[in-house]
C-alpha cells in the first residue's frame, strides 16, 4: 500500500436539504399562507391597510393576526434572503437566527465582514478558520456557530466543522444527528452523509464530531485530518472549525496549524491575561495566521 493510499480520505457524502421557493409570491400571500388566514381575516387586514395607509404585514401585526417574526420571514422569502424560521424552536445560542436584527446578530455580521477582508481572502491556505479559546466556557462554540451562520447567509457554500472531540456542542446547537461525523472519518471509517445541511439555510452545512473518541489529539495529528481540510477547501467557499478549549491540551493548536488561520475568543471579565497570552503564543508558534482576539460579551 502506497503512502497516498494509506492516508487517503474516504469519499464524503452530503445530505441535500429540501428547498422551497416563495420568491415570486407577494408578501401578503406569503403571510396569508403561513398564518392560515381566512378570507374574512384577509379582508380585515386589507381594510385596516387602506384606513391606516400601512403595509399588509404591519396591518396583520396590528390586528394580532401575525407576529413581527412572521413578517420578517415573509420578507426573507420574497427577497430570497437565507433566514432560519424563528418561529421554530431554535437553540438560544443561535442568536443570529433567533433574533436576526439584534445588536448581537449585527456584531456577528460585522465580524464576518472583517474576517473576509483580512483572513479568508480566497487563498487556499487561508480558507479554513479555526476558532480557539484558552478556557472552557469562553463562548467559543457559540461564536463559531453564529459566525458560520452569517457566512451561510451570504449564499455561498459554508461548512462548520466541529473538531471539539472533547466536549462537542454543535450538534446540540443545530439539533442534528450526531451518530457519525469527523471522528469516524479520521478513524478511517467510510461514513455516509456526514455533512448535515442546516434547515432553512441551504448554503450552510455542519460536519459534527460523531462518536466522541478516546484519542482526539492523535486523530487530528494524523495526516488524514490535513488531507480532509484540503479536500473540503475544494468543495466549500468558507470553512469554520470549532476546537477544544486549549486547557484540554494541544488539540486546538494542532487543528489551527492544519487550518492555516485562527481566531481566539475570550470572555470579558473571566479570561485571564496570562492564560490568553500563553494561548496566543502557542498558536503563533505553529506559523498559523493569527487573526486576533474577540472579546465575547454574550
N, C-alpha and C positions, 0 to 999 in steps of 0.2 A: 504493500500500500504506500503510495507516494505521500509526501508531507501535505500537499494540497488536498488530497483526498481525506487524509486523517483529520484535517481541521476545516472541512467543508461545512457550510451552514445548510441545515435542512430547508427544503422549499417551504415558504411561509404563505399560507393561505389567508385570505382576508374576507371576513364576512361582509356582505354587501347590504347596506341599510335600505329599508323601504323608503321610497320618496313619494311625495305628493306635490302637485302643482296647483296653486291657487292664485298665481301672479296675475292672471288675466281677469280675475273677478273684481268687481267694485268692492270697496271696503264694507259698504253696508251689507252686501250679500254674504261676505265672509263672517261678519258679526252675527248676522241672522242665522246662518247655518251653525256656527259654533255654539250659539246660545239657544238654539232651537226655538227661536221667536215665532209666535203665531202671527197670522195675518193681522189680527187686531192689534197686537203689540207693535208690529211694524208701523201701522197707521198712527199709533200714539207717538212713536218716535218721530215720524215724518211731520206730524202736526207740531210737535214741540220744536223740531228743527226749523220749520217755517216761521213759527212765532218768535223764537229767540234769535234766529239768524246764526245758528251754530252748526257744526258738522254733525253727521249722523252718529259717530261714535260718542261725541260729547253729549248729545241728546240722550242716547241709550244709557250712558252712565248716570246722567242727572235724574233719569226716571227710575233708576235702580234695576234696569233690565240687562245691564252688562257692567263688568268691572273695568277699571283702568287697565289691568293686565290683559283683558280680552281685546281691548282696542290696540294695545301695543303689539299683541300677537297678530292681529289682523293687518296692521301696518307692515309688520315684518314680512308677512306673506305677500302683500301687494308689491312691496319694493324688493322682494327676493333677498332679504337680509337674514342670514343664518341666525336663528334665535331659538333657544330652548323654551318650550312652552312652560312658563312659570306657574301655570295652573296645575301642573303635575307636582307630585311631592318630590322636591329636589333636596339634596343634601345641603344643610345650612352653610357648609364650607364653600359651596359653589356660588359665590355671591355675584359673579358676572352673569350667571344665568338667572338666579333667583331675584336679583334686584339690579337689572342691567343699566339703570340710569342713576345709580347711587354714586357717591364720591369714591367709594372703594372700587367699584367697577371702572370708573373713569381713570383711577390711578393705575389699574392693570393695563388699560388700553394705552395710556401714556408710556408705561414701561415697555409694552410691546413695540411701540414706535422707536424708542431709544435703542432697544436691542437689535431691531432690524438695521438701523443706521450704523451701529457701532460694533456689532458682534456677528449676527447672522447675515452677512453681506453677500451670500450667494456662493462663496468659495467653498470647495468641498471640505476643507479642513475646519471650517467654522460653522457648518450647517447643523451640528448637534450641540445642544447646550445642556450641560449638567447643572442642576440646581442643588447646591450643597448647603450645609449649616453645621455649626460647631456642636450644638447640643440637641437632644430630644426636646420637642415642644417649641422649637423656634418658628414653626409655621411653614416649614419647607414644602411639605406635601400640599398644603393649602395654596401656597404660592404657585407651585408647579401646575396644579390643576387649573387654576384660574388663568394663568398665563397661556397655557396650551389652548384653553377655550377661546381666548381672544384671538389667537392665531387662526383657529378654525373659522372664526367669523369673517376672516378675510376671503374665504372661499378657496384657499389653497390647501393642498393635502398636508395635513399636520398629524404628527404621531406623538403621543405621550407615552414614554416608556417608564414603567415602574421598575426601577433597578434596586429598590429598597427591599432586599431579600432578608432583612432583619425584622422589620415591622411594617409591612406594606399597608397602604391606606387607599390607594387609588381605586381599587375595585369596590370599596365601600362608598367613596365619594361619587363615583359614576354609576354605582349599582349594576355592575356587570359580573358575569360568571367568571370565577377565578380557578376553575378546575385545571386549566392548562395555561401556560404562558412562558415567560422568559426563562425560568429555571429549567423547564423541560427542554427548551431549545439548546441551552448551554450544556445540558447533560447529554446531548446527542440524540434526544428522542424526536421522532417525527410527529410534530404537533399539527393538528388541523384547525383552521380558523382561529388562530391565537390572537389576532388583532381584532378587537371588538369595535365596531362602528358606534359612535355616540348618537343616540336617537335625536332627531330634530336638528342635528348639526353634521350633515353628511361629509364635511371636509375633515372632521376630527375622528381619529382612531386612538384606541388605548391598547397597549401591549401590557397586560397585567403580569404580576410576578408568577402566578400559578402556585404550585405547591411550594411552601417555604422550605428551602433545602437546609441541611445541616452544615454545608460548607460554602456559604455565599462568597467569601473572599476568593476561594480557589476557583469558583466558577467564573467570576469576572476577570480573573487573571489569565484565563485560558485564551489562546489565540482566537477561539470561536467568537468571543464577545466583540473583539475588534473587527473581525470579518462581518459579523452581523450588523454592526453600526455602518460599515461601508456599504453593505447591501441595501440597508434601509435608506441611506442617503440617495440612492438611485431611484427610490420609489416615492419619497416624500420631499416636499419643499422645506419643511421645518420639522425638527425633532427636538423635543424637550424631554430630559431624562431626570426623573426623581431618584435620589440616592439616600443611603442611610446616613443618619447623623454621624459626624466624624468622631464622636466619643465612642462609637461602636468599634472603631478600628480603621483600617486602611481602605475599606471598600470604596468610599466616596472619592478618595484621591486617585485610586486606580481607574474608576469609571470616568472621572473628569479627564484623565490623561488620554483615554480612548476616544472621548467625545471631541476633544480639541478646544473646548471653551467651557468656562464655568462661571456661575453667578452665585454669590453667597448670600444667604438670608440670615439675618439676626433679629432678635426680638428686643424692642425698645424696653428698657427698664429691667431686663432679665439677663441678656447676654453680657458676659464679662469680657472686657477688653483683652485680657491676657489670653483667654481661650480663642477669641476672634483673631488676634494677631498670629497665634500659633497655627490656626487653621488656614489662614491666608498664606503664610509662609510655606506650609506643607503643599498647598495646591500649586503655588507658583514654582516650586522646585520640580514639578513634573513637566514644565515647559508649556503648560496649558495657557491659552489666552484667558487672562483673568478679567472678567467684565466689571467687577466691583462688588460692592456690598449694598444690599437693600435692607432698610430697617423696617421690619414688619410691625405694624401697629394694630393689626386686626386679630 
